[in-house]
Amino acid sequence: MDWRDLIYSNPNIYGGKPIFVDSRITVEMVLDLMAAGWSVEQMAEEYPGIKAEYLSAAAAFAAELIHDEEAIARSRARAA
């Protein structure tokens, strides 16, 4: 599963924050709930529309952002 199949951003929705396809559920919210220890069952009960695959997509999205940030930091360090 590629996170790009489930996550997109639209500048007209939540100021362009990444959200899940066919929803207004933000990746940020899912990551916050995961960090707080919520299970997918708890999330789905409290926020109908959250699906189990959202958790892995959110984690993959965050991991890619971190990898990108590390590459940017390394290139900045070399330029200095």
C-alpha positions in Angstrom: 0.0 0.0 0.0 1.3 3.4 -1.0 0.2 6.2 1.3 -0.4 8.4 -1.8 -3.4 6.2 -2.5 -5.1 7.4 0.7 -3.6 10.8 1.5 -3.8 14.1 -0.3 -4.0 17.8 0.3 -6.3 20.5 -1.0 -5.6 24.1 -0.2 -9.3 24.7 0.2 -9.6 22.1 3.0 -8.0 22.7 6.4 -5.5 25.1 4.7 -3.9 22.3 2.7 -3.2 20.0 5.6 -2.9 16.4 4.4 -6.2 14.5 4.8 -7.5 11.1 3.9 -9.3 10.5 0.6 -13.1 10.9 0.8 -12.9 12.3 4.3 -12.0 15.4 6.2 -9.9 13.4 8.7 -6.4 14.9 8.9 -3.2 12.9 9.0 -2.2 15.0 11.9 -5.2 14.0 14.0 -4.6 10.3 13.3 -0.9 10.6 14.2 -1.8 12.5 17.4 -4.3 9.8 18.4 -1.8 7.1 17.7 0.8 8.9 19.8 -1.7 9.1 22.6 -2.1 5.3 22.5 -5.5 5.1 20.9 -6.4 1.8 19.1 -8.0 1.9 15.7 -11.2 0.6 17.4 -11.2 3.6 19.7 -10.6 6.0 16.8 -13.3 4.5 14.7 -15.8 4.6 17.6 -15.0 8.3 18.4 -14.5 9.4 14.8 -16.6 7.4 12.3 -14.8 7.1 9.0 -11.3 6.3 10.4 -10.2 3.1 8.8 -7.4 0.7 9.9 -5.4 1.4 6.8 -5.2 5.1 7.7 -2.8 4.2 10.6 -0.3 2.6 8.4 -0.7 5.2 5.7 -0.2 8.0 8.3 2.9 6.3 9.6 4.4 5.8 6.1 3.6 9.5 5.3 5.4 10.7 8.5 8.3 8.4 7.9 8.8 9.8 4.4 8.6 13.3 5.7 11.4 12.5 8.2 13.5 11.0 5.5 13.0 14.1 3.3 13.9 16.4 6.3 17.1 14.4 6.9 18.1 14.7 3.3 17.5 18.5 3.4 19.5 18.8 6.7 22.4 16.9 5.2 22.5 19.1 2.0 22.3 22.2 4.1 25.2 21.0 6.3 27.3 20.3 3.2 26.6 23.8 1.8 27.7 25.5 5.0 
